[in-house]
């Protein structure tokens, strides 16, 4: 699709981070995602890219998506995805089977695993 053909596609304006890798590189660089649609995205920062370069982007809850650089302007660039994605997934909170809420963020009424509640040990205020 040309840029003119895709201007009608709805986009989500958002602010999140993603990782991009240019074709032939092993390490990724972090970019800011400024808007996202099923067919592509606008990124800010990261590597110096050229129009037409092959690129892969790792989006939250979606994973690696292949695409190509559609346009470049200053430190922003557009990526046209090789296959459409569901942009709503990237907007959701991160899902990970290994993710657990850190202890310091849990309510104080919860005891650490394996602890036994002993009222004598509680400090009276």
N, C-alpha and C positions, 0 to 999 in steps of 0.2 A: 504494500500500500504506500502511496506517496503521502507526504505531509498534508496535502490538501484533502485527501480522502479520509484522513483520521481526525480532522478537527471537530467533527460532530460527536465523537465518542465522549461520553461523560467521564470526568476525572474526579478523583478525591483529592482535595488539597489537604495535606497533612504534613507532619514533621516527624520523621523517624530516621534512623540510621540503617544503612545497608552496607554490604561489602561487595566490591566489584573487582573482577580480575580480567585483565586484557588477555586476549588469545596469546598463548605462548609464555605466560608468566605463571610462576608457582604461588606467589604471595598476592593476597588481596589488599585493597586499600579501602578505608572507610569513606563513605559519602553520605551526604544528607539527601533524603528523598523529599522533594518539594511537592510533587503530585504524582499520582499513580492511577493508571487505568488498566483495563484488561489487556490492552495491546502494547502498552509501554509506560515509561516514566520519565520524569525530569530529575536529574541528579545535580548536586552542587559539590564542588571540591574534588578530592581524589586525584587520580592520575591525569596527566595531559593526554587527551584523546584526539583522534582525527575522525572525521566523518567517514562512515563505512567500515570502521574497525570492528572486528568481532569481539564481543565482550560477554561476560557472564556476571550475573548479579545474584547475591544471596539475600532474599527477603525473609523477614520474620514470618514464621508459620507456613512458609511456602517452600523455601529451600532455594537451590540454584536454578536460575532461569537463563537460558541462552538468548542472545540478541545481538543487535548491531547498533553502532552509534548513528543516530539519525541526523543530528545537528549539534553544533558546538557554538557557544557564545560566551566569551569571557571564561569564568570558572564554572559555568553550567553547561550541561549537555543532555540531550535526549537519547533514550534507548528504546528501540523498537524490538519488542519480544518476538522470538521465533514462533512461539505458541502462546495463545491467550491464557491468562491466569484469572483467578478470582481475587480482585484487589481487597475485598472485604476481609479476607483472611489475615492480611498484613496489618489491618487496623485493630484486630482483636489482641487481647493480652497474649503474651508468649505462652505457648503450650509445650511442655516438656515433661516426659515421664519421670525424669530425675529431679525435677524442680520441687523444692520444699521451701515453705516459708521460713525465713531465718528466725531463730529463737527470739532475737531481740524485737522482732516485729509481731510476735504472737501476744495475745492478751496475757496479762500477768497472772491470771487465774489458772493458767495451764502450767503444769509441772513438767520438768524435763523427763524424757523417757526413763523408766526404771525407778523414778523417785516415789517415795511413799509419803503420804500426807500425814504429818505428825503435828497436831494442834499445839503441843508444848513448845515446838520449835518456832512458832510464829511470834513475831514481836508485837507487843501491844502498843497501840498508838494513843 
